[in-house]
Structures are given as C-alpha cells and as structure tokens.
Amino acid sequence: MVAKKPILNELFESRNSHREEALTINKEEFIKTIKNRRSVRVYNKEQVKEEDMRHCLELALLAPNSSNLQPWEFYWVRTENKKNKLIEYCLGQPAAATAKELVVAVARPDYWKINQQRMLQMIEQMGEKAPKSAVTYYSKIVPLAYNQGFLSVRGLIKKLVMEIRGIKKPTPREPYNKKGMAVWAHKTTALACENLMLSLRAFGYDSCPMEGIDSKRIKKLLGLKNPAEISMVISAGKRAENGVYGKQVRFDKKYFIHEI
C-alpha cells in the first residue's frame, strides 16, 4: 500500500513545472544596504520622490507570507491634518516630526478569509490547469489552520486534536486562538516592514520603525476596528547630519547564532 503524501508535498509538487531564474545579485551592494540601514531619528528637508515611495511600498508587498494570505495593510498618511495627528500619536518624537513620509503598518489577522477567497477565485480562473491540491489546500487546509470560530471554540478543539496527534508525529500546532492569529499576522507584517525599510535605503532614503506610539489613537485616526492591530509606524526621508544617534551596537553573535 502506497502511503498518502502530505497535502503540502502534493501542493508543492503540483507546481514544480514553473521555472524562475535565480538572478545574479551584487553581493557587496546588498551587504552595503543591510549595514547602512539605520534607525534614523532626524531627517533633513529633502523630499522623498512620490514615485520612489510608491515603488518601495510595492516592494514591501513582495515579502514572504504564510500561505500567500498577505495579512497586512500599509497606510501612507499624506494629508496634512492626519499627518500632524499621527506625529502627535507618535509622541512627537523627532523620527516622526522631521519625517517627510509616514507609513502605518497594520496587521490584519482577519484577512485570512478575504485573501483565501481571492486565492480560490484565482485558482478557479485557471480552469483545468488548476492543481487539485491547491483547491484542497485553500478550501480545506487554510480554514482548518486559521478559522478559530466563535470565542475561539473551534481553535480550542483543534488544539486538543493536534496535541493528541502530536504525541506520535510532527504536527502543525499554532495558531489556536485570536491571540495566536494576531501573532501570525504581526510576524508576516514585520517581514514586509523590513522589505520596505531596505527598499528605502536602496533608493537612497532612510527610515525608522517606531513602536513608541499610541496605537489606540492611531487605529481611530485610520478608522480601523478590531481585530486590526497597529504593528509599527515607519518614517522615511533622508538623514540629517545628526540623524543617527550613535554607532550601531550589537552583542556578540555567540549569544544568538547556535550551531547544533
């Protein structure tokens, strides 16, 4: 009897006809971008070109994300009144007050359902070319993983089942509740935020991710309701001479990189 392949194996194997060239990357330029990205606290008066900002935001959306469910939103706050309010809700810190552009990154754990439907629509448009495993994954596996049900009751049942299953075999366990869904969405949104900040540096601009913010007031400013959560506010511009407050400090790599 042939053992049934896990659904993820089926899904990936069904797509192995796609070919995409791995481009040659200038390693030194990439390293330079990483090392030169700093949290800039003071910006000069030079503006960020609109087309550059749009391009960087679009590059942020290319970040890896779980099941391609893209649980994020980015609010580029441009109107003067709202921008002034946002600066106030960022506690007036220089990284916000001197910034030429401000972007609010929002984690959307509820978007799993919206984007699941979008994926199913895209698969349906493929017609006969659509892999059956992809239909199964998005119609059955995704709801099983992310639908926690009313008061997370469904998630609790899933947790019990998965914990029992996990006694004997490797088992995907989280998320089990609304808190877990928020963690899931924030992880993915943070990846996109890093894409945005590195893109800005590559385009010749600087940035600063801010968590010292009044998230409740920012949600109200943006007209957002639960379960949307503010992940961070990212400022952008070109650094002033005193824009970086000090040399970059990192503890010895032995504390964080482990080879086993």
TITOR-36471 format. One record per residue (C-alpha): x, y, z. Coordinates in nm, 4 decimals. Layout:
N
<pt east="X" north="Y" up="Z"/>
...
//
This chain:
260
<pt east="0.0000" north="0.0000" up="0.0000"/>
<pt east="0.1413" north="0.3379" up="-0.1054"/>
<pt east="0.1437" north="0.5941" up="0.1747"/>
<pt east="-0.0539" north="0.9111" up="0.1026"/>
<pt east="0.1653" north="1.2161" up="0.0618"/>
<pt east="0.1129" north="1.5101" up="0.2952"/>
<pt east="-0.1023" north="1.7828" up="0.1412"/>
<pt east="0.1882" north="2.0318" up="0.1436"/>
<pt east="0.4012" north="1.7892" up="-0.0594"/>
<pt east="0.1195" north="1.7497" up="-0.3105"/>
<pt east="0.0735" north="2.1233" up="-0.3334"/>
<pt east="0.4396" north="2.1985" up="-0.3956"/>
<pt east="0.4916" north="1.9088" up="-0.6367"/>
<pt east="0.1882" north="2.0176" up="-0.8403"/>
<pt east="0.3612" north="2.3482" up="-0.9045"/>
<pt east="0.7036" north="2.2164" up="-0.9955"/>
<pt east="0.6505" north="2.2850" up="-1.3669"/>
<pt east="0.7111" north="2.6557" up="-1.3016"/>
<pt east="1.0606" north="2.7790" up="-1.3763"/>
<pt east="1.2034" north="3.1047" up="-1.2488"/>
<pt east="1.5620" north="3.2126" up="-1.2972"/>
<pt east="1.7692" north="3.2984" up="-0.9926"/>
<pt east="1.9203" north="3.6325" up="-1.0875"/>
<pt east="2.2789" north="3.7211" up="-1.0094"/>
<pt east="2.2821" north="3.9691" up="-0.7207"/>
<pt east="2.5585" north="4.2132" up="-0.6412"/>
<pt east="2.6532" north="4.0739" up="-0.3029"/>
<pt east="2.8580" north="4.3724" up="-0.1938"/>
<pt east="2.5787" north="4.6183" up="-0.2740"/>
<pt east="2.3312" north="4.4049" up="-0.0806"/>
<pt east="2.5619" north="4.3896" up="0.2210"/>
<pt east="2.6056" north="4.7657" up="0.1963"/>
<pt east="2.2269" north="4.8132" up="0.2001"/>
<pt east="2.1890" north="4.5923" up="0.5083"/>
<pt east="2.4718" north="4.7527" up="0.7022"/>
<pt east="2.3803" north="5.1089" up="0.6079"/>
<pt east="2.0166" north="5.0764" up="0.7098"/>
<pt east="1.9968" north="5.2592" up="1.0385"/>
<pt east="1.7096" north="5.3822" up="1.2523"/>
<pt east="1.7282" north="5.7496" up="1.1627"/>
<pt east="1.5899" north="5.9869" up="1.4254"/>
<pt east="1.6294" north="6.3185" up="1.2428"/>
<pt east="1.5722" north="6.3828" up="0.8733"/>
<pt east="1.6843" north="6.6724" up="0.6565"/>
<pt east="1.4497" north="6.8824" up="0.4447"/>
<pt east="1.4929" north="6.6857" up="0.1225"/>
<pt east="1.1683" north="6.5332" up="-0.0010"/>
<pt east="1.1032" north="6.1700" up="-0.0885"/>
<pt east="1.0055" north="6.1380" up="-0.4520"/>
<pt east="0.6475" north="6.0166" up="-0.4832"/>
<pt east="0.7350" north="5.7524" up="-0.7424"/>
<pt east="1.0138" north="5.6204" up="-0.5174"/>
<pt east="0.7816" north="5.5931" up="-0.2197"/>
<pt east="0.5219" north="5.4100" up="-0.4252"/>
<pt east="0.7833" north="5.1712" up="-0.5590"/>
<pt east="0.9174" north="5.0954" up="-0.2099"/>
<pt east="0.5664" north="5.0269" up="-0.0797"/>
<pt east="0.5049" north="4.7893" up="-0.3682"/>
<pt east="0.8318" north="4.6094" up="-0.2934"/>
<pt east="0.7181" north="4.5708" up="0.0676"/>
<pt east="0.4270" north="4.3619" up="-0.0587"/>
<pt east="0.6683" north="4.1099" up="-0.2113"/>
<pt east="0.7697" north="3.9926" up="0.1370"/>
<pt east="0.7227" north="3.6234" up="0.2139"/>
<pt east="0.3978" north="3.5439" up="0.3894"/>
<pt east="0.2121" north="3.2408" up="0.5184"/>
<pt east="0.0043" north="3.0638" up="0.2512"/>
<pt east="0.0107" north="3.3835" up="0.0440"/>
<pt east="-0.2687" north="3.5201" up="0.2643"/>
<pt east="-0.0962" north="3.8594" up="0.2954"/>
<pt east="-0.2425" north="3.9675" up="0.6344"/>
<pt east="-0.1250" north="4.3277" up="0.6186"/>
<pt east="-0.2185" north="4.6812" up="0.5246"/>
<pt east="0.0015" north="4.9877" up="0.4807"/>
<pt east="-0.1397" north="5.3354" up="0.5304"/>
<pt east="0.0708" north="5.6070" up="0.3710"/>
<pt east="-0.0520" north="5.9101" up="0.5664"/>
<pt east="-0.0273" north="6.2133" up="0.3390"/>
<pt east="-0.2976" north="6.4653" up="0.4307"/>
<pt east="-0.1553" north="6.7418" up="0.6486"/>
<pt east="-0.4164" north="6.7149" up="0.9238"/>
<pt east="-0.3862" north="6.3405" up="0.9645"/>
<pt east="-0.0093" north="6.3547" up="0.9367"/>
<pt east="0.0089" north="6.6087" up="1.2185"/>
<pt east="-0.2190" north="6.3904" up="1.4290"/>
<pt east="-0.0036" north="6.0880" up="1.3572"/>
<pt east="0.3087" north="6.2768" up="1.4651"/>
<pt east="0.1292" north="6.3622" up="1.7892"/>
<pt east="0.0323" north="5.9958" up="1.8380"/>
<pt east="0.3969" north="5.9010" up="1.7800"/>
<pt east="0.4587" north="6.1135" up="2.0908"/>
<pt east="0.6150" north="6.3902" up="1.8847"/>
<pt east="0.9449" north="6.2035" up="1.8597"/>
<pt east="1.1908" north="6.3567" up="1.6083"/>
<pt east="1.1824" north="6.0456" up="1.3887"/>
<pt east="0.8181" north="6.1295" up="1.3202"/>
<pt east="0.8216" north="6.5079" up="1.3475"/>
<pt east="1.1040" north="6.5570" up="1.0946"/>
<pt east="0.9988" north="6.2726" up="0.8609"/>
<pt east="0.8946" north="6.3530" up="0.5063"/>
<pt east="0.6692" north="6.0481" up="0.4877"/>
<pt east="0.4918" north="5.8319" up="0.7454"/>
<pt east="0.3532" north="5.4834" up="0.6899"/>
<pt east="0.1440" north="5.2857" up="0.9376"/>
<pt east="0.1873" north="4.9098" up="0.9119"/>
<pt east="-0.1258" north="4.7243" up="1.0188"/>
<pt east="-0.1505" north="4.3524" up="1.0957"/>
<pt east="-0.4786" north="4.2038" up="0.9701"/>
<pt east="-0.5417" north="3.8581" up="1.1155"/>
<pt east="-0.8937" north="3.8751" up="0.9699"/>
<pt east="-0.7585" north="3.8960" up="0.6147"/>
<pt east="-0.7009" north="3.5215" up="0.6026"/>
<pt east="-1.0638" north="3.4758" up="0.4988"/>
<pt east="-1.0703" north="3.7588" up="0.2433"/>
<pt east="-0.7492" north="3.6504" up="0.0743"/>
<pt east="-0.8399" north="3.2825" up="0.0918"/>
<pt east="-1.1393" north="3.3672" up="-0.1262"/>
<pt east="-0.9207" north="3.5713" up="-0.3596"/>
<pt east="-0.6846" north="3.2772" up="-0.3970"/>
<pt east="-0.9725" north="3.0405" up="-0.4706"/>
<pt east="-1.1019" north="3.2825" up="-0.7356"/>
<pt east="-0.7585" north="3.2962" up="-0.8985"/>
<pt east="-0.7361" north="2.9161" up="-0.8936"/>
<pt east="-1.0835" north="2.8889" up="-1.0439"/>
<pt east="-0.9813" north="3.1216" up="-1.3278"/>
<pt east="-0.7022" north="2.8789" up="-1.4147"/>
<pt east="-0.9672" north="2.6270" up="-1.5188"/>
<pt east="-0.8393" north="2.2771" up="-1.5907"/>
<pt east="-0.4811" north="2.3917" up="-1.5347"/>
<pt east="-0.5537" north="2.4475" up="-1.1666"/>
<pt east="-0.3874" north="2.1830" up="-0.9473"/>
<pt east="-0.6433" north="1.9939" up="-0.7398"/>
<pt east="-0.4105" north="2.0030" up="-0.4414"/>
<pt east="-0.4201" north="2.3854" up="-0.4469"/>
<pt east="-0.8003" north="2.3794" up="-0.4387"/>
<pt east="-0.7882" north="2.1353" up="-0.1480"/>
<pt east="-0.5310" north="2.3432" up="0.0359"/>
<pt east="-0.7187" north="2.6727" up="0.0153"/>
<pt east="-1.0678" north="2.5316" up="0.0593"/>
<pt east="-0.9926" north="2.2869" up="0.3420"/>
<pt east="-0.6469" north="2.3243" up="0.4965"/>
<pt east="-0.6451" north="2.7042" up="0.5245"/>
<pt east="-0.9798" north="2.7210" up="0.7145"/>
<pt east="-0.8613" north="2.4393" up="0.9387"/>
<pt east="-0.5461" north="2.6338" up="1.0235"/>
<pt east="-0.6850" north="2.9850" up="1.0606"/>
<pt east="-1.0552" north="2.9708" up="1.1404"/>
<pt east="-1.0716" north="2.9847" up="1.5208"/>
<pt east="-1.4512" north="3.0049" up="1.5391"/>
<pt east="-1.6722" north="3.1969" up="1.7803"/>
<pt east="-1.4858" north="3.2726" up="2.1048"/>
<pt east="-1.2020" north="3.0565" up="1.9668"/>
<pt east="-1.4004" north="2.7403" up="2.0443"/>
<pt east="-1.3021" north="2.5835" up="1.7149"/>
<pt east="-0.9401" north="2.6715" up="1.7876"/>
<pt east="-0.9614" north="2.5028" up="2.1271"/>
<pt east="-1.0963" north="2.1846" up="1.9693"/>
<pt east="-0.8189" north="2.1969" up="1.7109"/>
<pt east="-0.5625" north="2.2387" up="1.9870"/>
<pt east="-0.6865" north="1.9277" up="2.1674"/>
<pt east="-0.6842" north="1.7230" up="1.8470"/>
<pt east="-0.3429" north="1.8457" up="1.7368"/>
<pt east="-0.1833" north="1.7988" up="2.0779"/>
<pt east="-0.3023" north="1.4358" up="2.0818"/>
<pt east="-0.1813" north="1.3852" up="1.7249"/>
<pt east="0.1489" north="1.5485" up="1.8128"/>
<pt east="0.2287" north="1.2814" up="2.0720"/>
<pt east="0.3301" north="1.0406" up="1.7967"/>
<pt east="0.4148" north="1.2539" up="1.4931"/>
<pt east="0.5291" north="1.6038" up="1.3940"/>
<pt east="0.2219" north="1.8231" up="1.3889"/>
<pt east="0.1484" north="2.1864" up="1.2981"/>
<pt east="0.0074" north="2.3373" up="1.6162"/>
<pt east="-0.0433" north="2.7145" up="1.6139"/>
<pt east="-0.2445" north="2.9343" up="1.5889"/>
<pt east="-0.5124" north="2.8169" up="1.8320"/>
<pt east="-0.6933" north="3.1411" up="1.9229"/>
<pt east="-0.7310" north="3.5103" up="1.8420"/>
<pt east="-0.4050" north="3.5947" up="2.0187"/>
<pt east="-0.2254" north="3.3363" up="1.8082"/>
<pt east="-0.3796" north="3.4812" up="1.4940"/>
<pt east="-0.2521" north="3.8264" up="1.5924"/>
<pt east="0.0996" north="3.6866" up="1.6400"/>
<pt east="0.0727" north="3.5169" up="1.2995"/>
<pt east="-0.0295" north="3.8420" up="1.1295"/>
<pt east="0.2345" north="4.0532" up="1.3066"/>
<pt east="0.5136" north="3.8138" up="1.2035"/>
<pt east="0.4224" north="3.8459" up="0.8390"/>
<pt east="0.3668" north="4.2228" up="0.8585"/>
<pt east="0.7096" north="4.2678" up="1.0179"/>
<pt east="0.8686" north="4.0871" up="0.7227"/>
<pt east="0.7024" north="4.3338" up="0.4871"/>
<pt east="0.8192" north="4.6246" up="0.7048"/>
<pt east="1.1784" north="4.5085" up="0.6679"/>
<pt east="1.1287" north="4.4904" up="0.2909"/>
<pt east="1.0045" north="4.8497" up="0.2990"/>
<pt east="1.2951" north="4.9799" up="0.5051"/>
<pt east="1.5598" north="4.8023" up="0.2984"/>
<pt east="1.3934" north="4.9263" up="-0.0207"/>
<pt east="1.4033" north="5.2823" up="0.1077"/>
<pt east="1.7749" north="5.2505" up="0.1839"/>
<pt east="1.8412" north="5.1033" up="-0.1616"/>
<pt east="1.6575" north="5.4006" up="-0.3151"/>
<pt east="1.8798" north="5.6409" up="-0.1195"/>
<pt east="1.6430" north="5.7171" up="0.1685"/>
<pt east="1.6347" north="5.6312" up="0.5365"/>
<pt east="1.3733" north="5.5082" up="0.7787"/>
<pt east="1.2866" north="5.4421" up="1.1386"/>
<pt east="1.0434" north="5.1800" up="1.2736"/>
<pt east="0.8573" north="5.3256" up="1.5710"/>
<pt east="0.6794" north="5.1317" up="1.8442"/>
<pt east="0.6654" north="5.4172" up="2.0964"/>
<pt east="0.3202" north="5.5116" up="1.9741"/>
<pt east="-0.0407" north="5.5459" up="2.0885"/>
<pt east="-0.1797" north="5.2564" up="1.8859"/>
<pt east="-0.5358" north="5.3098" up="2.0075"/>
<pt east="-0.5485" north="5.6664" up="1.8784"/>
<pt east="-0.3773" north="5.5669" up="1.5538"/>
<pt east="-0.6407" north="5.2995" up="1.4930"/>
<pt east="-0.9112" north="5.5597" up="1.5419"/>
<pt east="-0.7302" north="5.8004" up="1.3092"/>
<pt east="-0.7275" north="5.5353" up="1.0379"/>
<pt east="-1.0856" north="5.4279" up="1.1042"/>
<pt east="-0.9802" north="5.0748" up="1.1989"/>
<pt east="-1.1568" north="4.8324" up="1.4295"/>
<pt east="-1.0638" north="4.5015" up="1.5869"/>
<pt east="-0.9088" north="4.2648" up="1.5039"/>
<pt east="-0.6812" north="4.5025" up="1.3093"/>
<pt east="-0.3679" north="4.5863" up="1.5098"/>
<pt east="-0.1042" north="4.8526" up="1.4586"/>
<pt east="0.2274" north="4.6779" up="1.4035"/>
<pt east="0.4510" north="4.9846" up="1.3785"/>
<pt east="0.4844" north="5.3278" up="1.2208"/>
<pt east="0.7676" north="5.3722" up="0.9719"/>
<pt east="0.9063" north="5.7162" up="0.8950"/>
<pt east="1.1001" north="5.7940" up="0.5785"/>
<pt east="1.3265" north="6.0675" up="0.4491"/>
<pt east="1.6948" north="6.1469" up="0.4097"/>
<pt east="1.9048" north="6.1522" up="0.7213"/>
<pt east="2.0298" north="6.4781" up="0.8656"/>
<pt east="2.3946" north="6.5031" up="0.9714"/>
<pt east="2.2874" north="6.4269" up="1.3278"/>
<pt east="2.0191" north="6.1793" up="1.2176"/>
<pt east="2.1867" north="5.8694" up="1.3601"/>
<pt east="2.2301" north="5.8988" up="1.7348"/>
<pt east="2.5264" north="5.6657" up="1.7748"/>
<pt east="2.7279" north="5.3769" up="1.6409"/>
<pt east="2.5375" north="5.0574" up="1.5823"/>
<pt east="2.5599" north="4.8292" up="1.8847"/>
<pt east="2.5096" north="4.4558" up="1.8621"/>
<pt east="2.6046" north="4.1956" up="2.1213"/>
<pt east="2.8443" north="3.9186" up="2.0315"/>
<pt east="2.6986" north="3.6814" up="1.7728"/>
<pt east="2.7729" north="3.3847" up="2.0024"/>
<pt east="2.4672" north="3.4795" up="2.2069"/>
<pt east="2.2313" north="3.4464" up="1.9105"/>
<pt east="2.3724" north="3.2136" up="1.6452"/>
<pt east="2.3795" north="2.8499" up="1.7516"/>
<pt east="2.5161" north="2.5571" up="1.5551"/>
<pt east="2.3941" north="2.2191" up="1.6767"/>
//
